[in-house]
Structure formats: structure tokens, C-alpha cells
Amino acid sequence: MGAWGYGLFQSDADLDVMDEISDEAGKLAKDPDFTFWYPEKEKDVVEKLNEGLYHQLLALFQQKKWDHGVIYLTALTMQLGASISIEDLDTVRQTLTRTPMYDEAKAQMEKGLNGYKNNGKKWDFESPGIEETADNLTSSEKQSDNGKGFVGMNVFEDWNKRPKGMPGGPYDMENPEIWKLPAKAEKKPEQKATGTDNLGKKEMLKAWLGSWA
């Protein structure tokens, strides 16, 4: 499954980035079990973020020029209701303007940055998870399939909703040449994002491949 929506946290690549951010946070916090995603000890996680961990991670990702890391770090922090300084919020706003994202995801982030109260209240980006998305399929959608015996949920199967303004490259969604399958596709080992701003290409590649499965 590549992507089940165009919002934040609605693709396999988004989940990979979340894991990468949690790993980096765990290194700085010296906590190998650190996670942003429904942490068991949420109070401890929020406390660490408030005590400077968020700002440390923000500075680290800026140094690495990992714009998507900056955006998703902030989104995860907002979902937990942790504190973010006005200066850091301004930095994220500036980063967002130059970061290629799905239109829906960017709109969600803009709304969050403008509405976040910094009072300990969690921000809800209203992005349905994969299970909720499956539960919300209409009766006709559940009864239909892609000819292979299962219902396809990959949003890239809808050709009218291709992402706009994504990074260029061999899998540029605005480039019709990508739909020509190569004669021989050389399989290369997948690499996790380690500071390189490669979320857009990775996300498109995984979703595109999923649509052909």
C-alpha cells in the first residue's frame, strides 16, 4: 500500500519518516524506545520536548537541510500538545513555503501553524488512518475490486488527483514519461531518509509501484 490519502500521515513513506524522526529523537534523548506515535509514556515525551528536545531536533534537521523532517517533526509535536516557540513556528512556516507536499497536507499544516495555541492542547490534523479509511469506504467501493480479487485503496489509482508541485526527477508526477515501464528495472536496496530531503520522491515511487501491484 503506497498512500491511502493526500493528507499528513497517510502514506507508507510518511510512516517511515515518522520512524526516522523518532530514531533521531531517541539518540538525543538517550532513549532507544522513544516514539512520537502514541507513546506509552506520553507525559515523559512531552516533557522532554518542552525541555528542549524539539528545538534540538529542529536545528539538527535544518543543518541537514531535511525540510520534510522539519515539517513532520513539528506536526508530530503539535499532535502531542508540546510547546513550540514563536521563533520556531516562524521557521517552520518559512520551511513550509518551499517544501513540496500534497496540496491537502500543506493546507493541513498551514491551518495547524495558524491555529496552534501552545497551551498544552493537542492539535488534530484530521487525517484518517488506513483502518478508518477502509471502514469509511462506501458499499459500492467495498463491492468493487481491481480485477484481482481485492479492493484497491491506493489514492494514486485516481488519475484525477495526482499530487501537484512535487519534486522533479525520474518519478515526477507531472512527467508523463514515468508511465513508460522500463525494459529492465534494476532493483536497488531501499535507503531511509538520513537528512536528505527525499520524502517526495520516495513517497511517489512507493505509491506508484503499489498502484501496479
TORMIPA-264650 format. One line per 10 residues: number of its first residue (from 1); their letters; for each residue x, y, z of N, C-alpha, C, O, CB. Coordinates in steps of 0.02 Angstrom, whole numbers, plus 50000, padded with zeros to 5 digits. Glycine has a CB too. Example, Ala and Ser with C-alpha at 12.3 -4.5 7.8 and 13.67 -1.06 7.14 Angstrom:
<sites>
1) as) 50660 49716 50390 50615 49775 50390 50660 49835 50390 50712 49834 50423 50565 49776 50452  50642 49888 50354 50684 49947 50357 50645 50002 50394 50670 50057 50402 50704 49970 50286;
</sites>
This chain:
<sites>
1) mgawgyglfq) 50044 49940 50000 50000 50000 50000 50045 50061 50000 50088 50069 50043 49951 50001 50062  50035 50105 49952 50076 50164 49948 50049 50221 49989 50082 50245 50035 50083 50186 49877  49988 50244 49973 49958 50301 50008 49883 50293 50006 49854 50277 49954 49980 50368 49976  49850 50305 50062 49777 50298 50066 49742 50366 50073 49682 50369 50087 49758 50252 50125  49780 50418 50064 49753 50486 50067 49806 50536 50049 49865 50518 50043 49723 50501 50137  49786 50599 50042 49833 50651 50022 49852 50696 50080 49889 50745 50071 49804 50693 49967  49828 50680 50141 49843 50720 50199 49906 50697 50235 49940 50651 50212 49786 50719 50246  49921 50729 50291 49978 50710 50331 49968 50641 50361 49913 50622 50380 49989 50761 50387  50022 50602 50364 50022 50536 50394 49976 50487 50359 49946 50443 50390 50003 50541 50467  49970 50494 50293 49926 50450 50255 49962 50412 50200 49935 50400 50147 49868 50489 50225;
11) sdadldvmde) 50024 50392 50214 50061 50352 50166 50115 50312 50202 50134 50328 50259 50093 50397 50111  50137 50260 50169 50192 50220 50197 50254 50263 50207 50290 50255 50257 50208 50161 50152  50267 50307 50159 50327 50349 50164 50323 50396 50224 50373 50408 50258 50337 50390 50100  50263 50422 50238 50254 50465 50297 50271 50426 50361 50304 50452 50406 50182 50491 50301  50248 50364 50365 50261 50323 50424 50336 50309 50431 50362 50306 50486 50222 50257 50420  50370 50300 50374 50443 50289 50376 50478 50351 50404 50525 50346 50444 50469 50272 50306  50456 50410 50382 50485 50472 50406 50473 50481 50480 50517 50504 50517 50457 50532 50367  50414 50463 50503 50399 50467 50574 50446 50423 50615 50470 50443 50668 50326 50447 50588  50459 50364 50589 50506 50318 50623 50576 50348 50625 50611 50344 50676 50508 50249 50587  50597 50379 50569 50663 50410 50566 50669 50467 50617 50720 50473 50650 50677 50436 50496;
21) isdeagklak) 50617 50507 50622 50617 50563 50670 50619 50536 50741 50656 50563 50783 50555 50608 50660  50581 50484 50755 50582 50454 50822 50651 50426 50839 50674 50431 50895 50530 50399 50828  50684 50396 50789 50751 50369 50799 50801 50425 50817 50841 50417 50863 50776 50332 50736  50797 50480 50780 50841 50537 50794 50827 50565 50864 50873 50584 50900 50833 50591 50740  50763 50569 50882 50745 50594 50948 50771 50548 51003 50794 50571 51055 50669 50602 50954  50767 50483 50990 50791 50435 51039 50865 50440 51051 50889 50431 51107 50774 50365 51017  50903 50456 50998 50976 50464 51006 50991 50524 51050 51033 50520 51095 51009 50472 50937  50957 50580 51037 50970 50640 51076 50946 50633 51148 50977 50658 51195 50936 50700 51043  50889 50599 51156 50861 50590 51223 50891 50530 51260 50876 50518 51318 50786 50582 51218  50934 50493 51224 50964 50432 51252 50911 50383 51275 50914 50354 51329 51012 50449 51310;
31) dpdftfwype) 50861 50376 51232 50804 50331 51247 50788 50292 51183 50754 50319 51139 50741 50372 51272  50812 50230 51177 50802 50191 51116 50729 50175 51101 50712 50157 51045 50841 50127 51120  50686 50181 51151 50615 50166 51142 50573 50228 51129 50512 50225 51127 50588 50130 51203  50606 50284 51119 50570 50347 51109 50528 50344 51045 50551 50320 50993 50619 50407 51105  50466 50367 51049 50423 50370 50991 50374 50428 50998 50352 50444 51053 50385 50304 50980  50357 50458 50941 50308 50512 50940 50237 50484 50931 50188 50517 50947 50323 50561 50884  50233 50422 50905 50169 50395 50883 50136 50355 50940 50155 50298 50953 50178 50351 50821  50087 50386 50973 50052 50355 51029 50100 50325 51080 50097 50266 51095 50005 50300 51003  50144 50367 51108 50192 50342 51158 50157 50318 51222 50108 50349 51244 50243 50396 51175  50183 50265 51251 50154 50239 51313 50163 50289 51369 50118 50299 51410 50187 50172 51332;
41) kekdvvekln) 50221 50320 51372 50234 50370 51424 50232 50439 51392 50282 50474 51386 50304 50358 51459  50172 50458 51371 50163 50521 51334 50185 50582 51374 50215 50628 51347 50090 50528 51314  50171 50581 51438 50189 50638 51481 50265 50649 51480 50288 50706 51477 50165 50627 51553  50303 50594 51482 50376 50600 51482 50401 50626 51414 50448 50666 51412 50408 50531 51497  50370 50604 51361 50389 50626 51294 50377 50701 51287 50420 50738 51262 50350 50587 51240  50318 50724 51308 50302 50795 51303 50350 50837 51346 50371 50891 51326 50229 50807 51326  50367 50810 51405 50413 50846 51449 50481 50855 51416 50511 50908 51420 50420 50809 51515  50506 50802 51384 50571 50806 51351 50569 50856 51293 50616 50894 51283 50592 50737 51325  50514 50856 51256 50507 50904 51201 50505 50975 51227 50537 51020 51199 50443 50889 51161  50469 50985 51281 50464 51052 51310 50530 51077 51339 50543 51137 51342 50411 51053 51365;
51) eglyhqllal) 50572 51029 51361 50636 51047 51392 50691 51061 51341 50748 51075 51359 50658 50992 51439  50674 51057 51277 50723 51075 51226 50735 51023 51171 50770 51037 51123 50787 51088 51259  50706 50964 51179 50718 50912 51129 50690 50932 51061 50721 50920 51009 50687 50846 51151  50631 50963 51061 50602 50984 50996 50649 51033 50961 50664 51024 50902 50533 51017 51007  50673 51083 50997 50716 51133 50966 50782 51102 50941 50807 51121 50889 50731 51190 51015  50808 51054 50979 50870 51020 50959 50859 50983 50893 50901 50985 50848 50893 50971 51013  50803 50948 50888 50787 50911 50827 50776 50958 50768 50798 50945 50712 50725 50866 50837  50741 51013 50781 50730 51062 50729 50796 51089 50701 50804 51093 50640 50687 51120 50755  50841 51106 50746 50907 51131 50725 50946 51078 50686 50980 51093 50637 50947 51154 50786  50941 51015 50709 50976 50960 50676 50950 50951 50604 50990 50943 50558 50967 50895 50715;
61) fqqkkwdhgv) 50885 50951 50595 50856 50941 50529 50869 51000 50484 50877 50992 50423 50781 50928 50535  50872 51060 50513 50890 51119 50473 50962 51113 50448 50977 51129 50391 50881 51183 50515  51006 51090 50493 51076 51082 50475 51083 51031 50418 51125 51039 50374 51117 51060 50536  51043 50978 50421 51045 50926 50370 51005 50946 50307 51006 50910 50257 51018 50861 50398  50972 51003 50311 50930 51027 50255 50875 50977 50238 50860 50964 50180 50973 51040 50193  50847 50948 50290 50793 50899 50283 50727 50935 50297 50702 50933 50352 50803 50837 50331  50700 50968 50246 50640 51009 50255 50580 50968 50276 50541 50989 50319 50625 51046 50191  50571 50910 50246 50515 50868 50266 50521 50846 50339 50471 50838 50374 50510 50807 50219  50583 50835 50361 50593 50818 50431 50570 50874 50477 50539 50862 50529 50666 50803 50445  50584 50936 50458 50562 50995 50496 50487 50996 50501 50459 51007 50555 50589 51060 50465;
71) iyltaltmql) 50453 50986 50444 50380 50990 50442 50348 50934 50483 50304 50947 50524 50356 50986 50370  50371 50873 50473 50339 50816 50507 50357 50814 50581 50316 50793 50622 50360 50751 50473  50416 50836 50599 50434 50842 50670 50385 50889 50705 50360 50873 50759 50507 50868 50678  50371 50945 50674 50327 50994 50703 50255 50968 50707 50221 50979 50757 50329 51059 50664  50233 50934 50655 50166 50906 50655 50158 50855 50711 50107 50855 50746 50150 50874 50586  50208 50812 50720 50206 50762 50773 50206 50795 50842 50171 50773 50887 50265 50714 50767  50245 50848 50849 50248 50884 50913 50182 50918 50929 50160 50918 50986 50305 50936 50911  50150 50946 50878 50085 50979 50887 50032 50928 50907 49987 50943 50946 50065 51015 50824  50037 50868 50879 49987 50816 50896 49992 50796 50969 49943 50771 50998 49997 50755 50851  50050 50806 50999 50059 50790 51070 50045 50850 51115 50042 50842 51176 50129 50764 51082;
81) gasisiedld) 50037 50908 51086 50022 50968 51126 50083 50998 51160 50076 51036 51208 49972 50951 51178  50143 50982 51136 50204 51009 51166 50213 51082 51145 50183 51106 51097 50266 50967 51145  50256 51117 51182 50267 51188 51170 50316 51199 51113 50365 51163 51105 50293 51222 51234  50302 51250 51072 50345 51269 51017 50351 51345 51019 50300 51380 51020 50317 51245 50947  50411 51370 51020 50421 51443 51025 50395 51478 50962 50390 51448 50909 50495 51459 51036  50380 51542 50969 50356 51582 50913 50409 51583 50858 50393 51579 50799 50340 51654 50936  50473 51589 50879 50528 51590 50830 50531 51525 50790 50540 51526 50729 50595 51603 50866  50523 51469 50826 50525 51405 50791 50465 51396 50745 50471 51368 50690 50527 51348 50842  50406 51419 50766 50348 51415 50723 50358 51456 50659 50337 51435 50605 50285 51440 50760  50390 51514 50666 50404 51555 50607 50452 51519 50560 50445 51523 50499 50434 51623 50629;
91) tvrqtltrtp) 50501 51484 50589 50549 51446 50549 50513 51392 50509 50527 51381 50450 50603 51414 50593  50466 51358 50541 50428 51305 50508 50384 51334 50452 50378 51304 50399 50385 51266 50559  50354 51392 50465 50313 51424 50413 50355 51438 50351 50333 51427 50295 50281 51489 50440  50415 51464 50362 50459 51480 50305 50479 51416 50268 50482 51414 50207 50522 51517 50330  50492 51363 50307 50511 51299 50276 50454 51271 50235 50464 51243 50181 50531 51249 50330  50393 51278 50261 50334 51250 50227 50325 51280 50157 50303 51246 50111 50272 51262 50269  50341 51344 50150 50330 51377 50085 50373 51348 50030 50356 51353 49971 50345 51451 50092  50429 51317 50047 50474 51290 49996 50474 51213 49994 50513 51184 49956 50544 51315 50007  50432 51182 50035 50432 51109 50039 50378 51079 49995 50319 51091 50008 50423 51087 50111  50396 51039 49944 50345 51007 49902 50305 50956 49942 50334 50910 49971 50379 50973 49841;
101) mydeakaqme) 50240 50964 49943 50195 50918 49978 50129 50914 49940 50115 50955 49897 50183 50941 50052  50089 50864 49957 50022 50862 49928 49985 50925 49950 49997 50951 50004 49984 50798 49950  49940 50949 49907 49903 51009 49923 49865 51003 49989 49865 51050 50029 49854 51025 49866  49834 50945 50000 49795 50934 50061 49839 50936 50123 49821 50966 50173 49758 50868 50057  49897 50903 50118 49943 50901 50175 49969 50970 50192 49974 50988 50251 50001 50853 50161  49986 51009 50141 50012 51076 50153 49957 51120 50184 49972 51160 50229 50037 51107 50087  49896 51113 50160 49841 51151 50188 49829 51133 50261 49815 51177 50303 49777 51140 50148  49835 51069 50278 49827 51047 50347 49880 51078 50391 49866 51101 50447 49830 50971 50352  49942 51080 50366 49997 51107 50405 49990 51182 50415 50003 51208 50469 50064 51091 50372  49970 51217 50363 49959 51289 50368 49905 51305 50420 49913 51350 50460 49940 51318 50299;
111) kglngyknng) 49851 51267 50418 49797 51277 50466 49822 51264 50537 49805 51301 50583 49737 51231 50449  49861 51211 50545 49888 51195 50611 49934 51249 50638 49929 51268 50696 49924 51129 50609  49979 51273 50596 50026 51325 50618 49990 51390 50637 50012 51425 50682 50077 51339 50563  49936 51405 50602 49898 51465 50617 49852 51458 50676 49833 51507 50708 49859 51486 50556  49832 51396 50691 49783 51386 50744 49810 51358 50809 49775 51355 50859 49730 51342 50720  49874 51336 50809 49903 51305 50868 49908 51355 50925 49935 51409 50917 49972 51275 50852  49881 51336 50984 49877 51382 51041 49936 51379 51088 49946 51424 51129 49814 51368 51079  49977 51326 51084 50034 51320 51129 50014 51321 51203 50049 51348 51245 50083 51377 51116  49957 51291 51217 49933 51290 51286 49927 51219 51313 49892 51207 51363 49865 51324 51290  49960 51172 51280 49957 51102 51302 49903 51062 51268 49900 51001 51277 49947 51099 51375;
121) kkwdfespgi) 49860 51095 51229 49807 51060 51194 49833 51029 51130 49867 51063 51091 49748 51107 51180  49817 50966 51119 49840 50931 51059 49805 50958 50997 49746 50976 51000 49829 50856 51066  49842 50959 50942 49812 50980 50879 49792 50919 50838 49832 50873 50830 49860 51025 50839  49732 50919 50812 49707 50864 50772 49709 50884 50698 49674 50930 50677 49634 50845 50793  49750 50850 50659 49756 50865 50588 49700 50833 50547 49693 50846 50488 49823 50842 50561  49660 50791 50580 49602 50760 50548 49622 50719 50487 49591 50723 50434 49551 50813 50528  49675 50679 50494 49697 50634 50441 49677 50563 50459 49706 50533 50504 49775 50639 50430  49628 50534 50425 49607 50466 50441 49663 50416 50429 49700 50421 50380 49546 50447 50399  49670 50369 50475 49719 50315 50466 49694 50265 50415 49638 50271 50389 49733 50281 50532  49735 50215 50401 49716 50167 50349 49655 50126 50368 49614 50110 50326 49775 50121 50334;
131) eetadnltss) 49649 50108 50433 49591 50069 50455 49528 50110 50450 49476 50086 50428 49602 50044 50526  49532 50173 50472 49473 50217 50468 49454 50229 50395 49395 50233 50378 49487 50284 50503  49504 50236 50352 49490 50246 50281 49454 50186 50252 49407 50193 50213 49555 50258 50243  49476 50125 50271 49444 50064 50248 49373 50059 50274 49327 50039 50237 49485 50003 50269  49363 50078 50336 49296 50075 50366 49248 50123 50333 49187 50112 50331 49299 50090 50440  49275 50178 50305 49233 50230 50276 49219 50220 50202 49188 50262 50170 49264 50297 50286  49244 50165 50174 49229 50150 50104 49154 50141 50095 49120 50112 50138 49267 50087 50080  49128 50166 50040 49056 50158 50027 49042 50086 50008 49087 50047 49993 49034 50206 49970  48978 50068 50010 48958 49999 49994 48980 49980 49924 49004 49924 49912 48883 49991 50001  48972 50026 49877 48992 50011 49808 49067 50002 49802 49091 49960 49764 48968 50066 49761;
141) ekqsdngkgf) 49105 50042 49840 49178 50036 49839 49200 49970 49868 49248 49939 49844 49210 50094 49876  49166 49947 49921 49184 49884 49952 49168 49825 49908 49201 49773 49910 49149 49877 50019  49115 49832 49866 49094 49777 49824 49136 49773 49760 49140 49720 49728 49021 49784 49806  49167 49829 49742 49208 49830 49681 49278 49806 49696 49300 49808 49754 49209 49900 49650  49313 49784 49645 49383 49767 49653 49420 49785 49590 49391 49809 49541 49392 49691 49670  49485 49774 49590 49527 49793 49533 49538 49736 49485 49585 49737 49444 49594 49819 49558  49495 49685 49489 49502 49628 49445 49549 49575 49473 49559 49523 49441 49527 49650 49379  49576 49587 49532 49623 49539 49562 49596 49511 49627 49631 49478 49665 49691 49573 49574  49532 49525 49641 49501 49495 49700 49505 49536 49763 49486 49511 49816 49532 49431 49712  49529 49598 49759 49531 49640 49819 49518 49713 49799 49526 49732 49741 49600 49634 49855;
151) vgmnvfedwn) 49498 49752 49848 49483 49822 49835 49546 49863 49840 49580 49861 49892 49429 49848 49885  49564 49901 49789 49622 49944 49790 49608 50008 49828 49557 50041 49814 49646 49959 49720  49652 50027 49874 49643 50089 49913 49695 50141 49896 49694 50196 49923 49644 50074 49986  49742 50124 49853 49796 50170 49837 49768 50232 49802 49738 50226 49749 49849 50136 49793  49778 50291 49831 49749 50351 49802 49777 50366 49733 49745 50402 49694 49761 50410 49847  49836 50340 49716 49865 50353 49651 49828 50317 49595 49842 50329 49537 49938 50334 49651  49780 50274 49613 49739 50243 49562 49688 50292 49533 49660 50280 49480 49703 50182 49591  49677 50349 49568 49634 50401 49544 49676 50450 49504 49712 50492 49533 49597 50437 49602  49673 50446 49438 49717 50486 49395 49701 50560 49397 49741 50601 49376 49713 50461 49324  49642 50577 49423 49622 50648 49425 49648 50683 49488 49637 50743 49496 49547 50653 49422;
161) krpkgmpggp) 49681 50646 49533 49703 50677 49595 49778 50670 49605 49802 50661 49662 49667 50645 49654  49815 50674 49551 49888 50669 49557 49915 50729 49595 49892 50785 49585 49920 50664 49487  49964 50719 49637 49993 50775 49675 50022 50828 49629 50045 50813 49575 50048 50749 49722  50019 50890 49652 50045 50946 49613 50106 50974 49648 50112 50972 49709 49990 51000 49603  50151 51001 49609 50209 51035 49637 50257 50991 49674 50292 51014 49719 50186 51087 49681  50260 50927 49656 50307 50882 49689 50376 50888 49657 50381 50915 49602 50281 50809 49686  50428 50863 49690 50496 50870 49662 50504 50837 49595 50471 50787 49580 50546 50840 49710  50547 50865 49553 50560 50835 49489 50605 50774 49496 50629 50759 49550 50591 50885 49441  50615 50739 49442 50657 50680 49445 50626 50624 49405 50577 50634 49370 50667 50658 49517  50655 50565 49409 50632 50509 49368 50560 50488 49382 50528 50456 49341 50677 50449 49377;
171) ydmenpeiwk) 50534 50507 49441 50466 50488 49458 50423 50551 49469 50378 50551 49510 50464 50444 49520  50438 50603 49431 50400 50666 49434 50329 50652 49410 50318 50630 49353 50434 50721 49390  50279 50665 49454 50210 50650 49437 50183 50694 49380 50133 50676 49350 50168 50659 49498  50217 50750 49366 50194 50792 49311 50226 50772 49245 50211 50801 49192 50211 50865 49326  50269 50721 49247 50305 50700 49187 50274 50636 49160 50282 50583 49191 50381 50689 49202  50239 50638 49104 50205 50579 49078 50253 50523 49059 50231 50465 49051 50164 50597 49018  50317 50538 49051 50365 50487 49032 50373 50433 49085 50395 50377 49071 50432 50518 49017  50354 50449 49148 50364 50399 49201 50318 50339 49193 50330 50286 49221 50352 50430 49269  50264 50348 49154 50217 50293 49148 50240 50241 49097 50206 50191 49087 50148 50320 49129  50297 50253 49065 50326 50204 49021 50370 50157 49062 50423 50178 49087 50366 50237 48963;
181) lpakaekkpe) 50350 50096 49070 50387 50049 49110 50455 50033 49078 50457 50023 49017 50347 49984 49121  50509 50032 49117 50574 50016 49088 50578 49943 49066 50543 49900 49094 50630 50031 49139  50620 49930 49017 50627 49862 48992 50652 49815 49047 50626 49761 49057 50675 49859 48932  50703 49838 49084 50730 49800 49140 50740 49848 49198 50780 49894 49194 50796 49764 49121  50704 49837 49251 50710 49880 49309 50760 49850 49358 50749 49796 49385 50641 49891 49343  50814 49885 49369 50865 49861 49415 50842 49874 49487 50829 49932 49504 50934 49896 49401  50838 49823 49527 50815 49830 49596 50872 49853 49641 50924 49821 49645 50786 49764 49622  50863 49909 49673 50913 49936 49717 50888 49935 49789 50828 49942 49801 50932 50008 49697  50933 49926 49837 50911 49924 49907 50882 49991 49928 50908 50044 49911 50970 49906 49954  50826 49988 49965 50793 50049 49988 50835 50082 50043 50862 50048 50086 50722 50034 50013;
191) qkatgtdnlg) 50840 50148 50041 50877 50186 50090 50830 50231 50128 50787 50265 50099 50933 50227 50058  50837 50232 50194 50795 50276 50235 50821 50348 50230 50880 50359 50215 50795 50252 50309  50776 50395 50243 50796 50465 50242 50844 50480 50299 50828 50469 50358 50734 50512 50246  50903 50503 50282 50953 50519 50333 50978 50590 50323 51038 50602 50316 51012 50469 50332  50930 50636 50323 50949 50705 50316 50938 50731 50245 50932 50791 50236 51020 50715 50335  50936 50687 50196 50924 50709 50128 50849 50718 50118 50809 50676 50139 50952 50659 50076  50830 50772 50087 50759 50788 50080 50729 50747 50023 50715 50774 49970 50748 50863 50068  50719 50681 50035 50697 50637 49982 50628 50608 49994 50609 50559 49962 50746 50582 49974  50589 50637 50039 50523 50610 50054 50478 50610 49992 50444 50561 49978 50490 50650 50110  50477 50665 49955 50432 50670 49899 50443 50615 49848 50395 50583 49828 50439 50737 49866;
201) kkemlkawlg) 50504 50604 49828 50519 50553 49777 50505 50484 49803 50477 50442 49768 50591 50558 49755  50523 50471 49865 50512 50405 49894 50438 50391 49899 50415 50336 49884 50544 50399 49963  50400 50440 49920 50328 50432 49928 50295 50418 49861 50252 50373 49856 50298 50495 49959  50315 50456 49810 50285 50445 49744 50304 50377 49716 50262 50343 49687 50307 50500 49696  50366 50357 49726 50389 50293 49700 50351 50235 49731 50327 50190 49696 50464 50284 49712  50345 50236 49798 50311 50180 49832 50237 50177 49812 50211 50123 49800 50316 50188 49908  50204 50236 49807 50134 50237 49789 50125 50215 49717 50078 50178 49701 50105 50307 49799  50170 50238 49673 50165 50219 49603 50173 50144 49594 50135 50112 49557 50217 50256 49561  50224 50116 49627 50234 50044 49622 50175 50006 49650 50156 49954 49624 50298 50024 49659  50146 50032 49705 50088 49999 49735 50029 49997 49689 49990 49949 49691 50070 50033 49798;
211) swa) 50021 50048 49647 49964 50051 49601 49969 49999 49546 49919 49982 49514 49957 50120 49572  50031 49974 49534 50040 49924 49482 50038 49853 49510 50040 49804 49473 50106 49935 49446  50034 49849 49577 50036 49781 49608 49976 49740 49589 49970 49682 49610 50041 49786 49684;
</sites>
